[in-house]
Amino acid sequence: MAFLAHHTGQVVSKRRLLTEVWREPYVDDQTVDVHLSSLRRKLGERAAAPRYLLTVRGVGIKLVAPR
């Protein structure tokens, strides 16, 4: 979450998250999916109706600032 918060408004690829946060580019992309699901739950949102963590299909994830 800290990495996404530092890059608020920018689309960050799963590969970049794996490299920058886990420092292991060979870890499965599902690792990111599981953590994003957990973050969404903690933020009180669902992937079908996101408010803060937006999935940009085929590109990555973007954290948007609350209004």
C-alpha positions as CSV (number, residue, x, y, z in Angstrom):
1,M,0.0,0.0,0.0
2,A,2.9,2.4,0.8
3,F,4.3,1.9,-2.7
4,L,1.0,2.6,-4.3
5,A,0.4,5.6,-2.1
6,H,3.8,7.0,-3.1
7,H,2.6,6.6,-6.7
8,T,-1.0,7.8,-6.3
9,G,-2.7,8.5,-9.6
10,Q,-0.1,6.5,-11.6
11,V,-0.8,3.0,-13.1
12,V,1.7,0.5,-11.6
13,S,2.1,-2.8,-13.3
14,K,2.0,-6.1,-11.3
15,R,5.5,-6.8,-12.5
16,R,6.8,-3.5,-11.1
17,L,5.1,-4.2,-7.8
18,L,6.7,-7.6,-7.6
19,T,10.1,-6.1,-8.4
20,E,9.9,-3.0,-6.2
21,V,7.9,-4.4,-3.2
22,W,8.8,-8.1,-3.0
23,R,12.2,-7.6,-4.8
24,E,11.6,-10.9,-6.5
25,P,10.5,-10.6,-10.2
26,Y,10.0,-14.3,-10.5
27,V,7.2,-14.6,-7.9
28,D,3.8,-15.5,-9.4
29,D,1.5,-12.6,-10.3
30,Q,-1.2,-14.1,-8.2
31,T,0.8,-12.9,-5.2
32,V,-0.1,-9.4,-6.1
33,D,-3.8,-10.3,-6.7
34,V,-4.1,-11.9,-3.3
35,H,-2.6,-8.8,-1.6
36,L,-4.7,-6.4,-3.6
37,S,-7.8,-8.4,-2.6
38,S,-6.8,-8.1,1.0
39,L,-6.2,-4.3,0.6
40,R,-9.6,-3.9,-1.0
41,R,-11.3,-5.7,1.9
42,K,-9.5,-3.5,4.4
43,L,-10.6,-0.4,2.4
44,G,-14.2,-1.7,2.4
45,E,-14.5,-2.0,-1.4
46,R,-14.9,-4.7,-4.0
47,A,-13.1,-5.2,-7.3
48,A,-16.5,-4.9,-9.0
49,A,-17.1,-1.5,-7.4
50,P,-13.7,0.1,-6.7
51,R,-13.3,3.5,-5.0
52,Y,-9.5,3.6,-4.4
53,L,-7.8,0.7,-6.1
54,L,-8.6,0.8,-9.8
55,T,-7.6,-2.0,-12.1
56,V,-6.5,-0.8,-15.5
57,R,-7.0,-3.9,-17.5
58,G,-3.9,-5.2,-19.2
59,V,-1.7,-2.5,-17.6
60,G,-1.8,-2.6,-13.8
61,I,-3.3,-1.0,-10.7
62,K,-3.9,2.6,-9.8
63,L,-4.5,4.1,-6.4
64,V,-6.7,7.2,-6.5
65,A,-6.9,9.8,-3.8
66,P,-10.1,9.9,-1.8
67,R,-12.4,12.8,-2.5
